[in-house]
Amino acid sequence: MINYPFINLFCYPAGAGGKFLINCISLNDKVVFQDRKLTEKQLAGTFTTANKIKFLNDGLKLAQDSNVWTDLGLGDFQLTEMSNERYLDTFPEIIKKYFDRAHWIQECMSRQIHLNMVSHNFVDLELKRRVWANGKIIVFTNFRSFLEQRGYYIIDNLGFTATHEVTESRENIDKLWNHYTESLSEKFIFDVEYAYTSSANFYNTYLQVCDYLFLPTMSRLVIEKYFSTWIKVLESISQSSLQV
């Protein structure tokens, strides 16, 4: 196991808005974006908070112009250059050796910089916890309405489909998700239905997440502006997909 305390493990279904929260808590020099090149730039002092804000704004504009959402090109693989499948088919000791050789990860760890990682189900979360034993968990709940507004329909704990499923199956999945959430001994529960209803609700929740992770916060004006733009882009993409 890697006994590094500044690992944040986010668990949420695809489409639940987890990347947005991750980006918000990364708007400081204590956290890196989920991209190796951007991480190396930050470590070299050439990717500041102002650069991060510009990157997000440029990414949102590109998503709106293309009507395609790609998480702004950020993710676990882009940061670590190791696929999530390795957690499933590789011994934790071997994964540790990989990260021992990943110099950009090691430099983040030597500087006590936070690293964010994502799990879209509890199986993957448990596998990551075998490697990152001291990771802090942020798990999303009450995400069903937000997901379906975006055209995501969960069919099981490992994926989703863009077609409606039997209501009973959806309810069973939600019950299981809540059961596993409650079984976690220590976690921050991020209520999607509450947080993403308004920019004010999100900002209040964002402050709580930063407090839980012991991270500095960005100004309310910056976060709420990013929130409003993000929601508009998602709505535009969703409406466009419905017209196809």
LINRA-V230514 format. One record per pair of residues at least 12 apart in sequence whose C-alpha atoms are under 7 Angstrom apart, sorted by the first residue. I is the first residue (numbers start at 1). J is the second residue. Records with the same first field share a line. If there is no record, write none. Layout:
# LINRA-V230514
I=J, J
This chain:
# LINRA-V230514
1=92, 93, 96, 130, 131, 132, 133
2=96, 131, 132, 133
3=132, 133, 134
4=132, 134
5=134, 135
6=112, 113, 114, 115, 135
7=114, 115, 116, 135, 136
8=115, 116, 117, 135, 136, 137
9=116, 117, 118, 135, 136, 137, 138
10=117, 118, 119, 137, 138, 139
11=118, 119, 120, 121, 125, 138, 139, 140
12=119, 120, 121, 139, 140
13=120, 121
14=120
15=147, 152
16=143, 146, 147
19=71
24=223
25=210
27=49, 52, 218
28=49
29=49
30=113, 114
31=113, 114, 115
32=114, 115
34=74, 75, 76, 78, 79
35=74, 75, 78, 79
36=78, 79, 80
40=104
59=72
60=230, 233
64=233, 237
67=237
68=237
76=117, 118
87=127, 128
88=127
92=130, 131
120=158
121=157, 158
136=187
137=187, 188
138=187, 188, 189, 190
139=181, 187, 188, 189, 190
140=189, 190, 191, 192
141=189, 190, 191, 192
142=191, 192, 193
143=192, 193
146=193
150=238
155=170
156=173
157=173
199=224, 227, 228
203=220, 223, 224
